Amino acid sequence: MKIIVGMADMKTSSDPDDTLITYALGSCLGIAIYDPVTAVGGLLHVMMPSSSIDPAKAARNPSAFVDTGVPMLFKACYALGAEKKRLIVKVAGGAATQTSNSDIFQIGKRNFTSLRKLLWKNGVLLKKHDVGGTRPRNMSLGIGTGEVTLKSDGRITPL
């Protein structure tokens, strides 16, 4: 079953027939985690690096922010039987949505930096990433296989 992960949304699954997919990752990040032993995975679509800019919004929707959404993603996968030491983490997105001269907020770059710091602090390695640039990406995670694929510019590539 194809399960759509919207913007500022998160989905997890342990059903090998499920594929989690998110669309239009511009400056947002798609964060996929997968435990190959239990075949448990999750996909998170975050918009902003830090919940400190809007704590009320973070309380309503932690999936919008790296610092609140990522811990929620990991805990949800642990609840399905995943173990931290086995998790494979892959990330895509973090693009500059404007030309480099006018992208003064650099949300994509800040999202990725925030994620890397959070993972490092918690002893989690980032297996692969496809971030930056200016093109949007779609990202999917096959729960049965753990395969993460990206679609951009009409091409589908494994991550």
N, C-alpha and C positions, 0 to 999 in steps of 0.2 A: 504494500500500500504506500502511496506517495503522501507524505505528510509535509505540509507547507509550514515553514518557520517564517513568520512575518518580521517586519522591522521591530526591534525592541521586543523580541520574542525568543522563547526557548522551547525545545521539544527534546524528549529522551525516548528511547525504546530498547526493548530486548527481543523484539519480534524480528526474526531473520528475514522476513518478507518486506519489512519496512525500508523505505528510503526517505531520509530527511533532506529537505531541499529549501534553500533560501535564495532569494532573487535580489538583483540590483545592489550588490555590495559596492558602494562608491567609497566614501570616507569611512563608512561603517566597517566593522570586522565580522567575519563569519568564523566562529571558533568551534571546531569539531573535536570531540574527544571520543576515544574508543578503547574498550578493554577486549583484546582478542580472545581471552580465555572464556569469559562469560558472554561474549557477543552482545555487550551493552554499549550503547553510544548515545551521544547527545550533540545537538547543534544549537548554538547561540548566535543571535544577530544583535550586536551591540552598536549603539550610536555614538556614545560619548565616553571619554576616558574616566571622568571622576564624578561621582554622585554629589560631591560638595557644591556643585553649581546649583543643584535643585534637590535638596534632601526630601522634600515632600513628594516630588515625582519619583525619586528612587524608592521611597517607601511604598508607593502605589505600584511601581513597575521596575523592580530591580534589574530586569533584563536590558534596560536601556543603557546601562553603564558598565564599563569593564570592572570596576572595583566591587560592584554588588552582584552583577550577573554571573561572573566567572565562578565565584564560590558557590552560588546557587546551582550552577550547572554541575559542578563536581559533586555536590551533596546529593543531587537528584540521581546521578549515575551510581553513586555509592549505595543509595537506597535500593537500586535494582541489582546490586551484587558486584559492581565494578570495584577494583582495588587501585589505589593511587599509584602503586609501584608498577602496574602494568599499563597504565593509560598512555595512549598515543595521542598527542596533541598536534593538530594541524590548523593553520590559520590562513585566511585570504581576505583581501580587501585593502583597507587603509590607503585608498588612492587620494590623490590631490584632485579635488573636484573643480578647481579653477586652474588657470595657468599659474606657474610658479610665482610670478610677480604679484598676483592678486590673491593667492591663497594665504592670507595673513594669519588665519587661525590654525592652519595646518592640523585639522582635526584627525585626518587619517594617520599622520605621523605620530601624533600624540596618543591616539588609541593604541597603536602598536607598541609604543614605548611603555605605556602604562601596563599593557598586558605582559610584556617581557619582564618588567620589574615584579609584577605580582607573581608570575610563575617562578621566577628566580627566588623570591623570598620564601616560597613554599616548596622549594626543592623539586619542581616539575620541569622537565625538559621539553622544549618545543622541537618536535620531530621535523616538520617541514612548514614552509610558509611561502606565500606568493602575495606580497604586499607592495604598495606604492604604485607608481605610474599614474596614469590618468584614466584608464579604462575600467568600466564597471565589470563585475564578475557575478556569475551565479555559482553556487556551491552546493554539492550534495554529498551525503554520507550514506552508504549502503550498510545497513545493520548486519546483514548476513555475512558480509565479506570484510567490512571495515574500510572499503575503498572510498576515498574522497576524490571527487572529480570537480573540475572547474569548467565553466563554459564562458567564453569571452570572445568577442569578435567572431562569433559563429563557429568557433573551434572548441572541442571538448578535449581536455587534457587531464591526466591523473595528477594528483598532488601527493 
